[in-house]
């Protein structure tokens, strides 16, 4: 069991029989009332985000998640098909469970699969990934590296804000946790 001082961002906990990832946490002391912990939690099965406040004596169970390596194969309607790298079994995860992570999937991408009670429920992406730019408005003559941003489209169809000097067919590195441009690849 975890006390409120052990609940940190990135930790996986179990609440009401469901696995959650702690997206953010903030401790505060309220005079005589004691310490409280405000958290934002993401349900790893449904993708729903909720805010939960824990009181000083509250305890939660750490979610018992198994992590395996898998490769993304293809999309079939709202299902994403993966292959376990250890035993080569194929399995699906719905787009609802994946949420925004689906925007970063290219055939052949290797990810960590989160398994809860024997069922694959979600994925963990590498923090930085490379993507090819397939559409970018033309830059304006006189653009400099420090000059503004424009919206470009990646090979997955996702749109991100990138510097004006990025062109079609450039490779860019994206931070998957923030959904932001990092650098040219």
ROZADREN-356042 format. One record per residue: residue in one letter; x, y, z of N, C-alpha, C, O, CB in turn. Coordinates in steps of 0.001 Angstrom, whole numbers, plus 500000, padded with zeros to 6 digits. Glycine has a CB too. Layout:
BEGIN
AXYZXYZXYZXYZXYZ;...
//
This chain:
BEGIN
X500842498808500000500000500000500000500884501251500000501922501300500660499044500000501228;X500451502241499255501197503490499145500509504586499952499294504765499863501335503912497670;X501299505323500743500797506500501428500808507674500469501335507563499362501633506810502688;X500229508811500881500146509935499934501512510506499571501660511128498519499282511035500514;X502510510304500426503845510817500092504534509973499015505524510406498426504717510861501346;X504012508775498759504617507884497755503911507946496406504357507317495446504606506456498258;X502824508689496324502086508820495060502713509964494278502610511127494667500545509075495303;X503357509623493180504085510597492359503614510511490906502974509536490512505620510356492448;X503933511530490119503621511506488687504305510306488040505460510002488338504066512831487995;X503576509626487149504125508469486457503863507151487165504042506089486569505586508645486280;X503444507196488421503182505975489199501851505375488753500916506107488429503164506276490736;X501765504049488737500520503364488403499873502882489700500492502156490478500774502169487420;X498620503291489925497916502911491146496589502242490796496113502330489664497681504145492048;X496001501572491787494702500941491607493701501680492469493942501907493655494745499426491966;X492581502056491880491545502801492573490201502236492138489916502169490942491644504335492279;X489373501831493093488056501244492782488168500080491785487309499916490918487117502325492214;X489224499281491915489399498112491055489848498431489642489815497554488779488134497357490992;X490268499666489381490711500080488048492152500581488111492543501200489100489779501179487476;X492957500321487059494330500833487038494369502280486538493716502621485552495221499942486149;X495139503124487228495293504524486854496768504888486808497583504329487542494541505439487838;X497101505836485930498438506420485899498318507824486488497410508573486128499037506448484427;X499232508183487393499222509512487988499860510479486983501053510382486696499985509529489369;X499056511418486448499554512384485479500246513553486175501272514047485707498411512894484602;X499672513991487304500295515075488068499883514955489524498842514386489853499899516468487497;X500720515501490381500409515488491817500889516786492458501878517382492032501065514261492518;X500157517211493499500520518439494195500172518280495672499009518100496035499793519678493576;X501199518349496513500998518266497968500645519642498497501167520650498023502266517712498687;X499757519683499481499525520946500172499149520674501625498534519657501946498418521764499466;X499524521589502477499267521473503917498257522542504260498454523713503937500587521626504779;X497181522154504910496089523069505213496010523351506715495002523025507343494760522493504710;X497018523932507287496996524270508708496704523066509576497419522066509509495974525344508973;X495671523147510384495301522035511268494663520867510517494629519743511018494347522526512338;X494169521134509340493454520088508598494372518956508154493883517869507843492771520689507386;X495676519172508114496597518124507694496926518210506221496435519081505503496022516773508004;X497761517296505789498233517304504405497198516674503478496486515741503849499572516558504288;X497137517209502269496307516621501224497146516510499950498125517234499770495013517474500978;X496748515605499084497431515416497810496388515522496704495459514719496634498181514038497758;X496552516522495841495659516663494689496328515983493498497500516227493214495345518179494380;X495579515134492808496155514406491679495246514484490458494037514691490570496405512942492057;X495859514313489291495134514065488038495492512645487646496668512309487509495507515118486887;X494478511811487466494679510398487175494062510047485831492997510546485468494080509523488286;X494764509164485089494229508678483815493916507199483963494789506405484314495235508924482640;X492667506829483694492261505438483731492920504729482551492686505093481399490703505295483689;X493745503713482836494494503035481768493612502147480907494016501765479809495609502205482363;X492414501809481377491505500991480574490629501845479667490412501495478507490631500136481479;X490124502961480184489159503753479421489746505036478856489174505617477934487983504088480285;X490884505496479391491479506745478939490891507968479622491366509082479402491315506876477460;X489856507784480455489219508912481141490187509520482159490938508804482821487908508458481844;X490158510851482273491009511565483220490123512123484330489064512692484066491817512708482513;X490570511954485576489811512489486692490744513148487694491939512858487742488991511386487367;X490176514034488486490938514680489544490500514068490862489304513931491123490735516234489540;X491469513698491696491176513029492971492051513657494043493244513875493836491420511476492883;X491447513947495192492187514487496326492289513407497393491284512830497809491502515771496891;X493510513144497826493756512164498889494039512902500186494745513911500187494942511219498523;X493491512403501297493742512963502621494988512311503211495458511290502709492516512760503557;X495518512904504276496776512461504878496892510985505196497969510416505012496990513200506100;X495836510334505667495925508938506081495524507957504978495605506745505177495059508715507291;X495094508462503821494653507580502731495792506708502229496950507127502195494082508402501572;X495444505498501844496404504566501253495794504021499970494584503809499889496770503403502249;X496642503795498964496191503173497716497125502027497372498280501985497797496138504209496554;X496600501115496602497381499963496171498095500312494865497525500965493991496474498705495995;X499348499870494741500052500054493483499472499066492473499290497891492789501599499852493657;X499182499537491263498592498673490241499607497609489835500775497912489591498138499501489003;X499156496379489767500011495261489392499980495126487869499184494371487313499549493933490090;X500863495874487213500920495872485751502133495089485274503224495197485834500963497313485204;X501924494317484253503028493611483606503350494413482341502443494908481671502659492083483273;X504631494541482019505026495294480827505766494352479874506738493702480257505923496525481206;X505290494290478632505927493473477600506244494347476390505624495391476187505016492278477192;X507209493910475594507536494590474336506591494081473258506278492892473200509032494353473927;X506144494991472410505270494606471307505535495518470124506128496589470254503779494666471726;X505078495062468966505233495828467736503848496129467185502991495247467117506100495058466691;X503633497393466789502364497776466176502342497248464749503282497471463986502161499328466204;X501256496538464381501149495965463043500265496804462110500727497269461068500601494554463135;X498976496998462492498070497744461623496802498117462384496559497659463500497721496923460364;X495986498983461725494716499416462297493585498715461560493618498591460336494558500963462216;X492581498255462309491406497605461735490180498280462340489807497980463474491405496046462010;X489546499197461591488449500031462093488910500795463333489799501640463226487197499163462421;X488328500522464515488729501228465737489695500419466588489998500803467718487509501577466556;X490180499303466056491109498453466801492517498576466231492714498698465022490647496984466768;X493480498541467130494891498569466743495478497201467057495351496702468175495679499715467488;X496122496599466059496632495238466185498130495302466496498893495985465813496363494414464881;X498531494575467541499923494510467986500369493057468024499546492142468049500096495173469380;X501698492855468028502258491507468157503241491516469319504156492338469366502958491041466827;X503045490598470251503951490435471382505305489986470847505375489024470081503385489410472423;X506397490674471242507729490365470735508295489069471329509213488484470755508670491518471030;X507763488615472467508285487402473100507687486135472514508415485200472179508023487441474583;X506338486097472385505699484859471936505002484997470580504382484044470108504699484403472969;X505097486167469951504561486436468614503034486321468525502492486189467428505185485489467628;X502338486371469665500877486375469660500384487763469268500978488772469651500310485960471051;X499288487808468498498698489089468121497519489394469041496815488489469488498247489076466636;X497314490688469316496201491109470163495786492511469748496522493201469044496585491064471675;X494604492930470188494092494251469812493911495136471040493679494660472152492759494117469059;X494026496427470801493698497444471801492827498463471065493148498864469947495013498120472444;X491728498879471692490802499798471033491361501217470999492223501579471799489446499786471743;X490857502013470060491288503407469960490883504178471213491564505130471595490689504073468703;X489779503781471861489352504445473101490422504269474185490742505220474898487984503876473589;X490974503062474313492015502815475312493298503556474980493957504084475876492296501325475424;X493661503603473706494911504248473306494864505758473436495873506382473764495245503881471889;X493712506352473186493597507811473265494551508485472289494643508077471131493877508295474694;X495264509516472745496174510279471889497390509473471439498035509837470456496636511517472615;X497714508391472134498869507565471750498730507039470326499731506801469650499033506390472723;X497494506856469868497257506338468514497834507270467450498177506819466358495754506141468275;X497947508568467757498487509545466796499955509303466477500471509848465501498318510953467336;X500629508503467273502072508293467103502404506924466524503578506576466399502777508460468429;X501383506141466168501653504777465711501866504695464210501024505121463419500519503868466108;X503014504135463835503364503845462450503622502338462421504167501786463377504635504697461943;X503240501680461347503472500238461259504930499919461576505846500530461026503099499709459857;X505130498951462472506475498544462852506987499219464112508052498851464607507411498820461737;X506255500207464651506689500900465865506730499926467040505778499179467265505750502088466181;X507838499936467791507945499101468983507523499905470198507963501039470384509383498559469159;X506664499312471028506129499983472215506150499016473395506343497812473223504682500504471958;X505949499559474592505716498729475776504211498567475922503462499540475833506357499364477075;X503774497336476145502356497048476354502115496887477844502836496151478518501911495769475576;X501093497583478367500716497444479769499644496362479859498601496445479211500205498806480365;X499920495355480669498994494235480831498478494243482264499257494207483217499683492869480489;X497148494290482407496503494327483717495575493129483824494660492972483015495721495664483934;X495806492293484813495018491071485032494941490224483761493878489720483398493599491427485510;X496090490077483092496186489224481912495663489833480625495700489184479580495465487979482164;X495173491077480677494588491709479500495413492931479080495671493806479907493125492118479780;X495840493010477782496554494202477316495599495391477345494538495344476722497133493990475879;X495964496462478063495030497578478208495524498881477594494713499732477231494742497800479655;X496841499056477469497341500321476937498796500162476531499380499091476697497186501459477973;X499388501242475992500781501207475559501560502349476192500988503349476626500876501281474027;X502867502181476237503786503262476605504673503503475393505325502586474894504643502907477899;X504691504738474929505501505109473768506881505566474215507055505987475359504810506217472950;X507869505486473317509146506139473628508875507644473803507965508180473172510223505876472487;X509646508321474642509412509744474893509644510574473627508894511510473351510325510242476025;X510686510230472856510966510953471609510882509986470436511442508890470473512367511634471657;X510173510411469396510018509592468197510231510455466956509973511659466970508620508922468163;X510714509811465867510945510516464596509766510290463654509223509189463562512268510038463930;X509383511363462957508303511291461986508676512099460753509429513070460830506979511801462594;X508130511676459607508339512393458355507210513414458206506051513117458496508385511407457130;X507558514613457752506567515659457505505992515432456110506742515376455136507199517098457637;X504651515299456000504027515049454697503339516296454132503047516357452937503017513916454815;X503080517286454987502471518525454502502933519674455380502863519607456607500917518427454493;X503407520726454731503848521923455455503619523123454557504023523108453394505356521820455884;X502976524166455077502821525371454254504197525955453954505121525782454749501920526426454967;X504351526639452834505670527189452514506096528237453536505276528976454082505665527799451112;X507406528276453777507939529304454672507966530633453941507883530678452714509358528929455181;X508080531681454673508121533021454075509575533435453908510394533194454795507343534061454952;X509903534058452777511277534459452521511788535332453669511109536251454129511382535210451176;X512994535018454112513560535774455218513345535090456560513729535628457598512964537153455252;X512722533883456548512532533139457800513874532833458430514852532557457736511749531832457553;X513913532884459729515127532509460445514789531385461401513621531078461640515739533722461205;X515823530780461939515613529672462855514841530122464090514187529295464726516950529062463262;X514891531366464442514200531827465636512846532471465336512160532951466238515069532804466372;X512477532472464058511261533098463635509978532441463991510437531362464365511296533240462270;X508898532348464115507629531779464490507430530296464209508386529560463960506597532509463825;X506222529890464251505852528491464019504745528384462983504052529358462690505411527828465326;X504592527195462437503494526904461519503002525491461813503696524708462462503944527051460018;X501808525170461337501222523854461560501639522916460431501372523195459263499675523945461656;X502294521804460774502701520817459773501995519501460061501585519247461194504247520625459767;X501851518653459026501192517358459166502237516263459087503071516243458182500103517159458078;X502179515347460055503109514219460098502541513038459320501365513038458955503404513810461557;X503377512032459066502957510860458297501801510104458939501126509337458252504120509928458117;X501552510294460231500434509621460903499135510403460748498071509916461129500747509427462388;X499212511614460190498042512470460041497930513505461152497093514405461087496793511629460005;X498773513377462168498745514319463288499342515659462863500307515712462100499516513746464504;X498747516741463372499255518086463084499956518615464337499443518500465451498094519052462634;X501138519196464128501884519785465244502427521147464823502539521450463635503045518847465700;X502756521944465804503358523243465563504877523052465440505507522462466317503000524255466709;X505451523552464350506891523395464107507453524729463604506699525586463143507172522241463071;X508773524902463692509382526152463197509131526349461702508877525391460973510894526152463471;X509205527600461260508912527949459868509841527279458858509448527097457706508994529436459697;X511067526904459255512014526331458295511747524856457983512411524303457107513418526482458820;X510811524202458657510498522790458392509736522680457074508782523417456826509664522170459561;X510190521722456217509591521526454902509047520107454767509320519244455602510617521811453794;X508272519877453703507791518531453373509000517621453182510011518042452619506889518546452085;X508902516383453644509934515340453594511025515508454656511923514670454735510571515328452226;X510975516568455477511899516668456610511509515602457638510348515200457721511872518111457250;X512479515161458403512207514268459529512313515101460795513292515818461002513200513040459561;X511288514996461643511285515771462881511189514831464080510650513729463977510117516788462892;X511715515279465206511623514515466449510542515170467304510550516382467518513010514463467210;X509611514344467791508466514818468565508522514237469972508831513058470143507133514438467873;X508228515050470975508080514582472350506656514038472460505692514798472364508360515741473413;X506520512720472661505195512092472674504413512387473942503188512272473945505330510603472510;X505093512764475022504374513081476256503669514425476159502582514602476709505331513082477443;X504291515379475453503737516730475346503125516997473979502382517965473817504813517754475629;X503428516145472981502931516369471630503567517576470982502916518297470226501438516533471647;X504864517807471278505545518995470788506774518658469954507427517633470150505939519871471945;X507069519564469012508290519496468207509506519650469107509520520506469991508290520584467106;X510542518814468885511779518922469653512894519446468756513537520451469061512171517554470267;X513113518736467626514184519148466712513999518439465364513098517620465183515592518825467319;X514885518788464432514920518050463162515610516736463412516514516655464244515646518857462034;X515196515698462699515793514369462888516834514118461867517450513052461863514750513280462828;
//
